[in-house]
Amino acid sequence: MKSLKIETLKFLWHPVFFLLLIILYTLQTTPELFMISGVRPVLIVPFILCVAMLKGEGVGAIYAIIAGFLWDMSSGRLAGFSALILMLCCVAAALLTIYLIRITWFNIILITSLTLTIYFSLDYMFFYLLWNYENSHTILINKIIPMCIYTIIISPFMYLLLNKINKKFAD
């Protein structure tokens, strides 16, 4: 009987993590919530990166695709743009933690910073520079960079939360 309970607990993290993704997505898209000087953090990026680093590249890729499509729907981006970029970044983050680095708060910040740099560089290039928006640099300076900094600051706290949840369902 005890073995069945332990086996059940091992797989309960999926609904918990999925529910947490939906909650974070809802909080991220709620107007005015967590806003500081007109800037809000991107809550789902550190979440999916931490999931990938804790659970591996396959699970990380699935959560990244789901989160990316959710983000694309709410931001009016081309469907799949965020999903593809986030999936590749999560797989890379998971493989880095499997083969090269340990999960530390510094590495969480580093990987989150690299992912946000890649994502928002491509976003800025394809959605602002390519269409030759006037004064697009003000969007970069006043919105994108502060959003990245805000997200990077919360990333270690996201890891602490997910690591605590993950330990509850560990072997």
Beta strands, then each sheet from edge to edge (+ up, - down):
end
